[in-house]
Amino acid sequence: MTRRLAAALAITASLLLGGCGADYGLDQNGQTVKAEQIDGHWLVLNYWAEWCGPCRTEIPELNAAAKQWQAQGVKVLGVNFDGLQGEELKKASEALGIGFTVLAEDPAERYELPRSEALPVTYIIDDKGKVREQLMGEQTLEGLPRDGVQPSSGQNRSGLPSAGQKRT
């Protein structure tokens, strides 16, 4: 009975904190990903798996995006589709050469993302936590939504700040 009560309290607490800036759990290196590191930033959230050929091909492109867009406050995050944790997640991330943060906990519920059965899938999430775009298939740096910049707004079709422009 004590275990059930503890589990119920833990679930209730996590639900109550879910919308209140709760941390994102651990990354591939076992480090806590704090809410203040992610919340308020534009996100490129990519789901990948080791067995997915297009996922492997797009990793260098996502690494380049993470590096290039860091100054604009855009965060590139990965999530392993198979739910790898701990040392397995670290090894898989290293084997694929992932240079951006990989979340051990899937943030799908936080952003109300559908469960995709096709990989890779990438979501563009704005600084308010709203999903702006779902991109199916392999992505390239040039093909990610920042390419269609509209001169009047300085933003592209997803609203991401253009290169050299800070997010507002």
C-alpha positions in Angstrom: 0.0 0.0 0.0 2.9 2.4 0.8 4.4 1.9 -2.7 1.1 2.7 -4.3 0.6 5.8 -2.3 4.2 6.9 -3.1 3.7 6.3 -6.8 0.3 8.1 -6.8 1.9 11.1 -5.0 4.8 11.1 -7.5 2.5 11.0 -10.5 0.3 13.8 -9.0 3.4 15.9 -8.3 4.8 15.5 -11.8 1.4 16.4 -13.3 1.1 19.5 -11.2 4.7 20.5 -12.1 4.4 19.6 -15.7 3.3 23.0 -16.8 5.3 24.9 -14.3 8.8 24.9 -15.7 9.6 21.4 -14.6 13.1 20.2 -15.6 13.5 18.0 -18.7 15.2 15.1 -17.0 18.6 13.8 -17.9 20.6 14.1 -21.1 22.8 11.5 -22.8 25.6 12.3 -20.4 23.5 11.9 -17.2 23.3 15.7 -16.6 20.0 17.3 -15.6 18.5 19.5 -18.4 17.1 22.4 -16.5 13.9 24.1 -17.6 15.6 27.5 -17.8 18.1 26.1 -20.3 15.2 25.2 -22.7 12.1 27.2 -21.9 11.8 30.5 -23.8 13.9 29.3 -26.7 13.0 28.2 -30.2 13.5 24.4 -30.4 14.4 22.0 -33.2 13.3 18.7 -31.7 14.4 15.6 -33.6 13.4 12.0 -33.0 16.0 9.5 -34.2 16.9 5.8 -33.8 20.2 3.9 -34.4 18.5 1.6 -37.0 17.1 4.5 -39.0 19.4 5.2 -42.1 18.0 8.7 -42.8 18.4 9.6 -39.1 22.1 8.7 -39.3 22.5 10.8 -42.4 20.9 13.9 -41.0 22.8 14.0 -37.7 25.7 16.0 -39.2 23.2 18.5 -40.5 21.5 18.9 -37.1 25.0 19.2 -35.5 25.7 22.1 -37.9 22.3 23.7 -37.2 23.0 23.5 -33.4 26.3 25.2 -33.8 25.2 27.8 -36.4 22.0 28.8 -34.5 23.3 28.8 -31.0 23.9 32.6 -31.0 20.3 33.2 -31.9 19.1 31.2 -29.0 17.8 28.2 -31.0 18.2 24.9 -29.3 18.6 21.6 -31.2 17.4 18.7 -29.1 17.2 15.0 -29.8 15.0 12.2 -28.5 15.8 8.5 -29.1 12.7 6.9 -30.5 13.4 3.6 -28.8 13.6 5.2 -25.4 17.2 4.3 -24.7 18.4 5.4 -21.2 21.6 5.9 -19.3 24.7 4.3 -20.7 22.9 2.9 -23.8 21.7 6.4 -24.7 25.2 7.8 -24.3 26.8 5.0 -26.4 24.2 5.4 -29.2 24.6 9.2 -29.2 28.4 8.9 -29.4 28.2 6.2 -32.1 26.1 8.5 -34.3 28.3 11.5 -33.5 25.5 13.6 -32.0 26.9 16.9 -30.8 23.6 18.4 -29.4 21.6 17.5 -26.3 19.7 14.3 -26.4 16.9 14.1 -23.8 16.5 10.8 -22.0 12.8 11.7 -21.3 10.5 12.2 -24.2 9.0 15.7 -24.0 6.1 14.8 -26.3 3.5 15.3 -23.6 4.8 18.7 -22.6 4.4 19.9 -26.2 1.4 17.7 -27.0 3.2 16.0 -29.8 1.7 13.0 -31.6 3.6 9.7 -31.6 5.0 9.3 -35.0 5.6 5.8 -36.4 7.9 7.1 -39.2 11.4 8.4 -38.7 13.1 10.7 -38.6 10.6 13.4 -37.5 11.5 16.9 -36.5 9.4 19.5 -34.7 9.9 23.2 -34.8 8.7 24.6 -31.4 8.5 28.4 -30.8 9.7 30.2 -27.7 6.2 29.9 -26.1 6.2 26.1 -26.5 3.8 26.1 -29.5 4.6 23.5 -32.2 5.0 25.5 -35.5 5.9 22.7 -37.8 6.3 19.0 -38.1 8.9 17.9 -40.6 8.9 14.2 -41.8 12.0 12.6 -43.2 15.7 13.5 -43.4 16.5 17.1 -42.9 19.3 19.2 -44.1 20.7 22.5 -42.8 19.5 24.3 -45.9 16.1 22.6 -45.8 15.2 23.4 -42.2 12.6 26.1 -42.0 15.0 29.0 -41.6 15.6 29.1 -45.3 12.5 31.0 -46.4 13.2 34.3 -44.7 10.6 37.0 -45.3 12.3 40.4 -45.5 9.4 42.3 -43.9 9.4 40.2 -40.7 12.9 38.8 -40.6 11.4 35.5 -40.0 10.8 32.4 -42.1 7.6 30.3 -42.6 8.0 28.8 -39.1 8.8 32.1 -37.5 12.3 31.2 -36.6 14.6 34.3 -36.4 16.7 34.6 -39.5 20.5 34.1 -39.3 22.1 37.0 -37.5 18.9 37.9 -35.7 18.3 37.3 -32.1 15.0 35.8 -31.0 12.6 38.2 -29.4 
